Amino acid sequence: LKVNINGKITEIKNNISLKQFINEKGLDKNKIVIEYNKEILDDIEDIIINDGDNIEILKIVGGG
Amino acid sequence: MSDNLIIGGKELKSRLFVGSGKYSSDSIMPKIIEKSGAEVITVAIRRVDFDAKDSNVIDFIPKNCQLMPNTSGARTAEEAVRIALISKAIGCGNWIKIEVISDNKYLLPDNYETIKASEELVKKGFVVLPYVSPNLMDAKRLRDIGAAAVMPFAAPIGTNKGLQTKELIQILIDEIDLPIIVDAGIGKPSQACEAMEMGAAAVLVNTAIATAGDPVMMAEAFGKAVEAGRNAFIAKTGAVKKYAQASSPLTGFLR
């Protein structure tokens, strides 16, 4: 599958859920927010990533 | 008599807000917050960098602090609203510093887009603190749509140039019945103190502390300066006179 993750076209394997993807990246789901095809997700549990999806994974950083 | 600043129903003892950007490490934040006395801390929202070490600034900000996420990176009202909604979803609460900038050289805010974003986010229940160029008419518009404060810049972001817009900020303080928070450009504690003497409700400082030789000591200096300036404003400064006025009695001289 080819998906757009944080502005980069990324190859990922078939049938992977967002939850698995986050776990594989070692991210704490309580400290990020995911915008999935422009929609902010309250819950990432049940979503299987599809070809062409647009995924933004965001966190809090220092800023002024 | 209490002199706490109330914004969005929250009572604040400290009138110094600090940013959390530009520090060599997020782990310095607890000391910066403790020594400055600041209760309101700005943060930003960015994409996760999968290749970088996963540090999280939020782990270093005490839970009793009020987070003020900004919408930096937004070039339009629409993008600012999107970032505000993300910041709320990520757990930053309902305060939002609206920052809409499309000028990369001076980083001057786009007041028009800022007002549009502010209006929409007030309607969505946010406590809206817009970062603006100091303009009286725009500040009136922001007041009318329900902004919680107006945050004019003293000088362009990160320049440490001080109160370059002093006259315009004074007009906002005098004419707008909302907290005027001087944001951006303040480089030294004396400048923060002066803004407070003028009647600013608070100041927001990031670069001046983060890029100081000793950021923790500078944080403390800013805390004291803001308190001194506020006290001076309440105490009301004496009149300026054209000619000398003796401080000692003019009678009973030894001859």
Interface residues (C-beta under 8 A of the other chain):
Chain A: N6 G7 K25 G26 L27 D28 N30 K31 I32 V33 E35 I40 D42 E56 I57 L58 K59 I60 V61 G62 G63 G64
Chain B: G19 S20 G21 K22 Y23 D26 M29 T42 V43 A44 I45 R46 R47 V48 F50 D54 N56 V57 I58 P69 N70 S72 L85 I86 S87 A89 I90 G91 C92 I157 G158 A184 L204 N206 T207
